[in-house]
């Protein structure tokens, strides 16, 4: 059962009563429709991006169960509009989303652990250790991570947030994107690392291959400098997308 956030009120001056209504619905109230997650500009999406399109389904089954709680001068009344469900009850209470919400104290604890880059299973284990009857599941932690990420990005894409961070920290940076917004080339290096670099710079390339044995697709290159004591330090990093770019760079 799910309650609406708003209370409906009605008044009848002729009959002399005031009525307060609290609408309650089943937690599966809407028609079942498969959901496809796509971007706003689907026409501009490259074929490679379309293959990565994620499809998911909803648990809503158009259940018509509904009840209305009414508060009048002489007390509360419950009016059940429809008492039939079109689905079986859940075998466990944690299956209800409303029972898995994080309270203020738990939300603060989860945000601290997420900021420390702890995995979801460890965060969940800590919550259950603090409160054994806690009903949160792994999806609850993932949703909290997604919400925190949305707040940090503040409407920006991850690459936009990265470029803003590099600019604030005074990095040399270069970015090139394709027509669909995917990154083709990215390079960044700190000014102090560039100043410390000698004439001889070692290039270490970490190349990622397709699992199916296809040709090289993307590569991440690390530019490493060496000191007189034969110690190494990172100068900059580059990301190159596509086999053509890799051939041009001699990787």
C-alpha positions in Angstrom: 0.0 0.0 0.0 1.2 3.4 -0.9 -0.1 6.8 0.4 -0.2 10.0 -1.5 1.8 12.9 -0.2 -1.2 15.3 -0.3 -4.3 15.3 1.8 -7.5 16.1 0.1 -10.0 18.2 2.1 -13.6 19.1 1.3 -16.1 21.1 3.2 -19.9 21.1 3.0 -21.3 24.2 4.7 -25.0 23.2 4.3 -24.6 19.8 6.0 -22.2 21.3 8.6 -19.3 18.9 8.4 -15.7 19.1 7.4 -14.0 16.2 5.8 -10.3 15.3 5.5 -9.4 12.6 3.1 -6.2 10.6 2.9 -5.9 8.6 -0.4 -4.2 5.3 -0.3 -3.3 3.1 -3.3 -1.5 -0.2 -3.9 2.2 0.0 -4.6 1.6 -1.4 -8.1 -1.0 1.0 -9.5 0.0 1.8 -13.1 -0.2 -0.2 -16.3 2.7 -2.6 -17.0 4.9 -1.1 -19.7 8.5 -1.9 -20.5 10.8 1.0 -20.0 13.7 1.8 -22.4 16.4 4.1 -21.2 17.6 6.4 -24.0 19.0 9.8 -24.3 17.0 12.8 -25.4 18.7 13.0 -28.8 18.3 9.4 -29.9 18.6 10.3 -33.6 22.1 11.5 -33.0 23.2 8.4 -31.1 25.9 6.4 -32.8 25.3 2.7 -33.6 27.9 1.8 -31.0 26.0 3.7 -28.3 22.7 2.1 -29.3 24.1 -1.4 -28.6 24.8 -0.2 -25.0 21.2 0.9 -24.5 19.8 -0.6 -21.4 16.2 -1.9 -21.1 14.4 -2.5 -17.9 10.9 -3.4 -16.8 8.5 -2.1 -14.2 6.8 -4.1 -11.4 3.6 -2.0 -11.7 0.6 -4.2 -12.6 -2.3 -1.8 -12.8 -3.7 -2.9 -9.4 -7.0 -1.2 -8.7 -7.0 -1.5 -4.9 -7.8 1.9 -3.3 -9.0 3.1 0.0 -10.0 6.6 1.4 -9.6 7.6 5.0 -11.9 10.3 6.0 -11.7 12.4 9.2 -14.9 14.1 10.3 -16.0 15.8 13.4 -17.2 12.5 15.0 -14.0 10.5 14.0 -12.3 8.7 11.3 -14.0 6.6 8.6 -12.4 4.2 6.1 -14.0 3.7 2.7 -12.4 0.9 0.6 -13.1 1.6 -3.0 -11.7 -1.6 -4.3 -10.6 -4.5 -2.1 -9.1 -6.8 -4.8 -5.5 -7.1 -5.8 -4.3 -8.5 -9.1 -1.0 -9.8 -7.7 0.2 -12.1 -4.9 1.5 -10.5 -1.7 5.3 -10.2 -1.4 6.9 -13.0 0.7 9.0 -10.5 2.7 8.4 -6.9 3.9 11.7 -5.7 2.4 10.1 -6.1 -1.0 8.1 -2.9 -0.3 10.0 0.2 -1.4 8.5 2.3 1.3 10.1 0.0 4.0 13.6 0.4 2.6 13.8 4.2 2.9 16.9 5.6 4.7 16.2 7.8 7.7 18.2 10.9 8.4 20.8 9.2 10.5 21.3 6.3 8.1 21.5 8.7 5.1 24.3 10.6 6.8 26.2 7.4 7.6 25.7 6.1 4.1 27.0 9.3 2.5 30.1 9.2 4.6 30.9 5.6 3.6 30.2 6.4 0.0 32.5 9.3 0.1 35.2 6.9 1.4 34.7 4.7 -1.7 33.4 1.7 0.2 31.7 -0.9 -1.9 27.9 -1.3 -1.6 28.1 -4.7 0.2 30.4 -3.2 2.9 28.1 -0.2 3.4 25.1 -2.6 3.7 26.9 -4.8 6.1 27.7 -1.8 8.3 24.1 -0.7 8.3 22.9 -4.2 9.3 25.5 -4.2 12.0 24.2 -0.9 13.4 20.6 -2.0 13.1 19.9 -5.8 12.6 16.3 -5.1 11.6 17.3 -2.6 8.9 15.5 -3.5 5.6 17.7 -1.8 3.1 19.1 -3.9 0.2 21.9 -3.4 -2.2 19.6 -1.4 -4.6 19.0 1.1 -1.7 22.8 1.8 -1.6 23.1 2.1 -5.3 20.2 4.6 -5.4 22.0 6.6 -2.7 25.2 6.6 -4.7 23.3 7.7 -7.8 21.6 10.5 -5.9 24.9 11.7 -4.4 26.6 11.6 -7.9 23.7 13.7 -9.3 24.2 16.3 -6.5 28.0 16.4 -7.1 27.7 16.8 -10.9 25.1 19.5 -10.4 23.6 19.0 -13.9 26.9 18.5 -15.6 28.1 15.4 -17.5 31.0 13.5 -15.9 33.5 14.7 -18.5 32.3 18.3 -17.9 32.9 17.9 -14.2 36.3 16.4 -14.9 37.3 19.4 -17.1 36.1 21.8 -14.4 38.3 20.0 -11.8 41.3 20.1 -14.1 40.8 23.8 -14.7 40.5 24.6 -11.0 43.7 22.6 -10.3 45.6 24.3 -13.2 46.1 21.3 -15.4 47.1 21.4 -19.0 44.2 19.8 -20.8 42.8 19.0 -24.2 39.5 17.4 -25.1 37.9 16.4 -28.4 34.4 14.9 -28.6 32.5 13.3 -31.5 29.2 14.5 -32.9 27.3 12.3 -30.4 29.1 13.6 -27.4 31.5 10.6 -26.8 35.1 11.4 -26.0 37.6 10.8 -28.9 40.7 12.3 -27.4 41.6 13.5 -23.9 44.9 14.7 -22.5 45.8 16.3 -19.2 49.0 17.0 -17.2 49.8 19.0 -14.2 52.0 22.1 -14.7 54.4 21.1 -12.0 54.9 17.6 -13.5 55.6 19.1 -16.9 58.1 21.5 -15.3 59.9 18.6 -13.6 60.0 16.4 -16.8 63.3 15.9 -18.5 63.9 15.6 -22.2 63.5 11.9 -22.2 59.9 10.9 -21.4 58.8 7.3 -21.3 55.4 6.4 -22.8 53.5 3.6 -21.2 50.4 2.6 -23.0 47.8 0.5 -21.4 45.7 -0.8 -24.3 42.2 -2.3 -23.9 41.1 -5.0 -26.3 37.7 -6.3 -27.1 36.9 -9.5 -25.3 35.9 -11.1 -28.6 39.4 -10.7 -30.0 38.5 -7.7 -32.1 41.2 -5.1 -33.0 42.3 -2.5 -30.6 39.5 0.0 -29.8 40.5 2.3 -27.0 43.8 3.1 -25.3 45.0 4.9 -22.2 48.5 6.3 -22.3 50.6 7.4 -19.3 53.5 9.8 -19.8 56.2 9.0 -17.1 59.3 11.1 -16.3 62.5 9.9 -14.5 64.7 11.7 -12.0 68.4 11.4 -11.5 67.8 8.8 -8.8 66.0 6.6 -11.3 62.7 7.3 -9.6 59.6 7.8 -11.9 56.7 10.2 -11.7 53.6 10.7 -13.7 53.5 13.6 -16.1 50.3 13.3 -17.9 47.6 10.9 -19.2 45.9 10.6 -22.5 42.8 8.7 -23.7 42.4 7.8 -27.4 39.3 6.2 -28.9 39.4 4.3 -32.1 41.9 2.2 -34.0 42.8 5.0 -36.4 43.9 7.3 -33.7 46.1 4.6 -32.2 47.9 3.9 -35.5 48.5 7.6 -35.9 50.1 7.8 -32.5 52.3 4.8 -33.1 50.7 2.6 -30.4 
